[in-house]
């Protein structure tokens, strides 16, 4: 499982199709997401004295060294054990501290769920709608081309009516 999980998001995968062609990356893992968010550069600088350019290349291709994975899992293990011990001690102090932790976690779950909902309802669905409008404009289904102006500005499609 370890080898498969590390290979899933790589740009140049080791797994091949029946025809011998490397499979396209389709999945992502929590490990790869966290490493792309800056942890690879931090580990490279602090633990391995790796050049920043090499770490950035690894982030770009999702091909991290195995020692990065083991360092990540070791830090994860230490964090989990420490949090279990500290949270158990803190929650045993009183029912109010326990309730405070429950409310804090409940609030965090709501906040993250709301952020995910905003992502789905704005960014993801907006890109789907944009593609539909672009295909309709390309086929001439909307207007004759004289009443709509399609501007492409920094990767974002904007539609505006011309004042004529």
VEXRO-807994 format. One record per residue (C-alpha): residue number from 1; residue in three letters; y, x, z. Coordinates in nm, 4 decimals, decimal comma, padded with zeros to 6 digits, always signed. Layout:
+-------+-------+----------+----------+----------+
! torba ! kolmi !        Y !        X !        Z !
+-------+-------+----------+----------+----------+
!   NUM !   ALA !        Y !        X !        Z !
...
+-------+-------+----------+----------+----------+
***
This chain:
+-------+-------+----------+----------+----------+
! torba ! kolmi !        Y !        X !        Z !
+-------+-------+----------+----------+----------+
!     1 !   UNK ! +00,0000 ! +00,0000 ! +00,0000 !
!     2 !   UNK ! +00,2375 ! +00,2844 ! +00,0806 !
!     3 !   UNK ! +00,2172 ! +00,4329 ! -00,2677 !
!     4 !   UNK ! +00,2572 ! +00,0940 ! -00,4373 !
!     5 !   UNK ! +00,5609 ! -00,0035 ! -00,2280 !
!     6 !   UNK ! +00,7380 ! +00,3242 ! -00,2946 !
!     7 !   UNK ! +00,6728 ! +00,2915 ! -00,6687 !
!     8 !   UNK ! +00,7900 ! -00,0696 ! -00,7178 !
!     9 !   UNK ! +01,1687 ! -00,0179 ! -00,7611 !
!    10 !   UNK ! +01,1574 ! +00,3257 ! -00,9270 !
!    11 !   UNK ! +01,3331 ! +00,3677 ! -01,2592 !
!    12 !   UNK ! +01,0408 ! +00,5728 ! -01,3968 !
!    13 !   UNK ! +00,7346 ! +00,4076 ! -01,2466 !
!    14 !   UNK ! +00,3964 ! +00,5746 ! -01,2130 !
!    15 !   UNK ! +00,2108 ! +00,2430 ! -01,2561 !
!    16 !   UNK ! +00,1350 ! +00,1762 ! -01,6217 !
!    17 !   UNK ! +00,0479 ! -00,1284 ! -01,8286 !
!    18 !   UNK ! -00,2836 ! -00,1593 ! -02,0158 !
!    19 !   UNK ! -00,1143 ! +00,0038 ! -02,3159 !
!    20 !   UNK ! -00,0178 ! +00,3079 ! -02,1045 !
!    21 !   UNK ! +00,3535 ! +00,2241 ! -02,0910 !
!    22 !   UNK ! +00,5243 ! +00,2626 ! -01,7494 !
!    23 !   UNK ! +00,5920 ! -00,0777 ! -01,5927 !
!    24 !   UNK ! +00,9517 ! -00,1911 ! -01,5625 !
!    25 !   UNK ! +01,0965 ! -00,2019 ! -01,2084 !
!    26 !   UNK ! +01,1063 ! -00,5615 ! -01,0884 !
!    27 !   UNK ! +01,0840 ! -00,5613 ! -00,7095 !
!    28 !   UNK ! +01,2962 ! -00,4105 ! -00,4360 !
!    29 !   UNK ! +01,2097 ! -00,3125 ! -00,0799 !
!    30 !   UNK ! +01,4096 ! -00,2963 ! +00,2424 !
!    31 !   UNK ! +01,3529 ! +00,0801 ! +00,2464 !
!    32 !   UNK ! +01,4992 ! +00,1275 ! -00,1022 !
!    33 !   UNK ! +01,7917 ! -00,1058 ! -00,0291 !
!    34 !   UNK ! +01,8818 ! +00,0864 ! +00,2875 !
!    35 !   UNK ! +01,8449 ! +00,4226 ! +00,1178 !
!    36 !   UNK ! +02,0804 ! +00,3138 ! -00,1617 !
!    37 !   UNK ! +02,3369 ! +00,1988 ! +00,0956 !
!    38 !   UNK ! +02,4093 ! +00,5589 ! +00,2004 !
!    39 !   UNK ! +02,1153 ! +00,6506 ! +00,4188 !
!    40 !   UNK ! +01,9724 ! +00,8859 ! +00,1553 !
!    41 !   UNK ! +02,2952 ! +01,0870 ! +00,1396 !
!    42 !   UNK ! +02,3183 ! +01,0947 ! +00,5197 !
!    43 !   UNK ! +01,9550 ! +01,2097 ! +00,5591 !
!    44 !   UNK ! +02,0002 ! +01,4695 ! +00,2878 !
!    45 !   UNK ! +02,3065 ! +01,6173 ! +00,4551 !
!    46 !   UNK ! +02,1943 ! +01,5976 ! +00,8200 !
!    47 !   UNK ! +01,8177 ! +01,6509 ! +00,8071 !
!    48 !   UNK ! +01,7390 ! +01,8463 ! +00,4917 !
!    49 !   UNK ! +02,0695 ! +02,0149 ! +00,3884 !
!    50 !   UNK ! +02,0122 ! +01,8679 ! +00,0424 !
!    51 !   UNK ! +02,3007 ! +01,8801 ! -00,2087 !
!    52 !   UNK ! +02,4891 ! +01,5501 ! -00,2320 !
!    53 !   UNK ! +02,4413 ! +01,5401 ! -00,6110 !
!    54 !   UNK ! +02,0636 ! +01,5461 ! -00,5660 !
!    55 !   UNK ! +02,0798 ! +01,2609 ! -00,3137 !
!    56 !   UNK ! +02,2989 ! +01,0579 ! -00,5488 !
!    57 !   UNK ! +02,0520 ! +01,1167 ! -00,8334 !
!    58 !   UNK ! +01,7738 ! +00,9910 ! -00,6065 !
!    59 !   UNK ! +01,9797 ! +00,6818 ! -00,5219 !
!    60 !   UNK ! +02,0414 ! +00,6139 ! -00,8902 !
!    61 !   UNK ! +01,6743 ! +00,6397 ! -00,9899 !
!    62 !   UNK ! +01,5213 ! +00,4997 ! -00,6649 !
!    63 !   UNK ! +01,2934 ! +00,8046 ! -00,6504 !
!    64 !   UNK ! +01,3145 ! +00,9277 ! -00,2926 !
!    65 !   UNK ! +01,1172 ! +01,2126 ! -00,1406 !
!    66 !   UNK ! +00,8225 ! +01,1325 ! +00,0839 !
!    67 !   UNK ! +00,9844 ! +01,3214 ! +00,3722 !
!    68 !   UNK ! +01,2788 ! +01,0767 ! +00,3478 !
!    69 !   UNK ! +01,0345 ! +00,7900 ! +00,3872 !
!    70 !   UNK ! +00,8678 ! +00,9431 ! +00,6934 !
!    71 !   UNK ! +01,2071 ! +01,0213 ! +00,8522 !
!    72 !   UNK ! +01,3180 ! +00,6614 ! +00,7846 !
!    73 !   UNK ! +00,9983 ! +00,5190 ! +00,9375 !
!    74 !   UNK ! +01,0260 ! +00,7501 ! +01,2417 !
!    75 !   UNK ! +01,3839 ! +00,6371 ! +01,3042 !
!    76 !   UNK ! +01,2713 ! +00,2760 ! +01,2546 !
!    77 !   UNK ! +00,9902 ! +00,3171 ! +01,5073 !
!    78 !   UNK ! +01,2183 ! +00,4777 ! +01,7677 !
!    79 !   UNK ! +01,4776 ! +00,2014 ! +01,7170 !
!    80 !   UNK ! +01,2200 ! -00,0766 ! +01,7541 !
!    81 !   UNK ! +01,0669 ! +00,0686 ! +02,0723 !
!    82 !   UNK ! +01,4106 ! +00,1324 ! +02,2257 !
!    83 !   UNK ! +01,5357 ! -00,2158 ! +02,1407 !
!    84 !   UNK ! +01,2249 ! -00,3853 ! +02,2811 !
!    85 !   UNK ! +01,2561 ! -00,1953 ! +02,6090 !
!    86 !   UNK ! +01,6347 ! -00,2395 ! +02,6384 !
!    87 !   UNK ! +01,6337 ! -00,6059 ! +02,5363 !
!    88 !   UNK ! +01,3513 ! -00,6875 ! +02,7758 !
!    89 !   UNK ! +01,5381 ! -00,5191 ! +03,0604 !
!    90 !   UNK ! +01,8691 ! -00,6838 ! +02,9705 !
!    91 !   UNK ! +01,7142 ! -01,0310 ! +02,9359 !
!    92 !   UNK ! +01,5345 ! -00,9940 ! +03,2687 !
!    93 !   UNK ! +01,8652 ! -00,9466 ! +03,4526 !
!    94 !   UNK ! +01,9517 ! -01,3156 ! +03,4471 !
!    95 !   UNK ! +01,9017 ! -01,6325 ! +03,2523 !
!    96 !   UNK ! +02,2679 ! -01,6120 ! +03,1434 !
!    97 !   UNK ! +02,2242 ! -01,2737 ! +02,9765 !
!    98 !   UNK ! +01,9099 ! -01,4080 ! +02,8106 !
!    99 !   UNK ! +02,1020 ! -01,7134 ! +02,6877 !
!   100 !   UNK ! +02,3848 ! -01,4882 ! +02,5648 !
!   101 !   UNK ! +02,1365 ! -01,2898 ! +02,3532 !
!   102 !   UNK ! +01,9873 ! -01,6094 ! +02,2117 !
!   103 !   UNK ! +02,3321 ! -01,7416 ! +02,1163 !
!   104 !   UNK ! +02,4336 ! -01,4060 ! +01,9674 !
!   105 !   UNK ! +02,1192 ! -01,3902 ! +01,7534 !
!   106 !   UNK ! +02,1622 ! -01,7565 ! +01,6574 !
!   107 !   UNK ! +02,5205 ! -01,6852 ! +01,5472 !
!   108 !   UNK ! +02,4103 ! -01,3808 ! +01,3509 !
!   109 !   UNK ! +02,1416 ! -01,5807 ! +01,1697 !
!   110 !   UNK ! +02,3956 ! -01,8499 ! +01,0787 !
!   111 !   UNK ! +02,6454 ! -01,5895 ! +00,9559 !
!   112 !   UNK ! +02,3893 ! -01,4101 ! +00,7389 !
!   113 !   UNK ! +02,2558 ! -01,7394 ! +00,6046 !
!   114 !   UNK ! +02,6089 ! -01,8491 ! +00,5157 !
!   115 !   UNK ! +02,6741 ! -01,5190 ! +00,3378 !
!   116 !   UNK ! +02,3516 ! -01,5587 ! +00,1407 !
!   117 !   UNK ! +02,4466 ! -01,9173 ! +00,0499 !
!   118 !   UNK ! +02,7889 ! -01,8003 ! -00,0700 !
!   119 !   UNK ! +02,6183 ! -01,5354 ! -00,2832 !
!   120 !   UNK ! +02,3846 ! -01,7906 ! -00,4407 !
!   121 !   UNK ! +02,6525 ! -02,0526 ! -00,4968 !
!   122 !   UNK ! +02,9186 ! -01,8197 ! -00,6345 !
!   123 !   UNK ! +02,7983 ! -01,4931 ! -00,7810 !
!   124 !   UNK ! +02,4473 ! -01,5824 ! -00,8957 !
!   125 !   UNK ! +02,5188 ! -01,9301 ! -01,0340 !
!   126 !   UNK ! +02,8499 ! -01,8197 ! -01,1824 !
!   127 !   UNK ! +02,6742 ! -01,5572 ! -01,3916 !
!   128 !   UNK ! +02,4265 ! -01,8208 ! -01,5138 !
!   129 !   UNK ! +02,7088 ! -02,0587 ! -01,6085 !
!   130 !   UNK ! +02,8985 ! -01,7766 ! -01,7806 !
!   131 !   UNK ! +02,5979 ! -01,6965 ! -01,9962 !
!   132 !   UNK ! +02,5689 ! -02,0618 ! -02,0954 !
!   133 !   UNK ! +02,9380 ! -02,0809 ! -02,1913 !
!   134 !   UNK ! +02,9190 ! -01,7579 ! -02,3874 !
!   135 !   UNK ! +02,6169 ! -01,8845 ! -02,5809 !
!   136 !   UNK ! +02,7948 ! -02,2167 ! -02,6467 !
!   137 !   UNK ! +03,1083 ! -02,0367 ! -02,7631 !
!   138 !   UNK ! +02,9019 ! -01,8117 ! -02,9832 !
!   139 !   UNK ! +02,7447 ! -02,1143 ! -03,1554 !
!   140 !   UNK ! +03,0777 ! -02,2934 ! -03,1914 !
!   141 !   UNK ! +02,9674 ! -02,5875 ! -02,9768 !
!   142 !   UNK ! +03,2875 ! -02,5908 ! -02,7719 !
!   143 !   UNK ! +03,6052 ! -02,6421 ! -02,9683 !
!   144 !   UNK ! +03,6896 ! -02,4956 ! -03,3032 !
!   145 !   UNK ! +03,7897 ! -02,1615 ! -03,1621 !
!   146 !   UNK ! +04,1601 ! -02,2499 ! -03,1742 !
!   147 !   UNK ! +04,1793 ! -02,4215 ! -02,8390 !
!   148 !   UNK ! +03,9915 ! -02,1707 ! -02,6225 !
!   149 !   UNK ! +04,0752 ! -01,8092 ! -02,5575 !
!   150 !   UNK ! +03,7923 ! -01,5927 ! -02,4214 !
!   151 !   UNK ! +03,9103 ! -01,2746 ! -02,2524 !
!   152 !   UNK ! +03,6770 ! -01,0045 ! -02,1287 !
!   153 !   UNK ! +03,8478 ! -00,8196 ! -01,8429 !
!   154 !   UNK ! +03,6542 ! -00,5564 ! -01,6434 !
!   155 !   UNK ! +03,3176 ! -00,7287 ! -01,6836 !
!   156 !   UNK ! +03,4470 ! -01,0736 ! -01,5863 !
!   157 !   UNK ! +03,4742 ! -01,3571 ! -01,8379 !
!   158 !   UNK ! +03,7775 ! -01,5809 ! -01,8076 !
!   159 !   UNK ! +03,8425 ! -01,8947 ! -02,0080 !
!   160 !   UNK ! +04,1912 ! -02,0315 ! -02,0589 !
!   161 !   UNK ! +04,3527 ! -02,2942 ! -02,2798 !
!   162 !   UNK ! +04,6132 ! -02,1650 ! -02,5213 !
!   163 !   UNK ! +04,9547 ! -02,3246 ! -02,4954 !
!   164 !   UNK ! +05,0216 ! -02,4429 ! -02,8499 !
+-------+-------+----------+----------+----------+
***
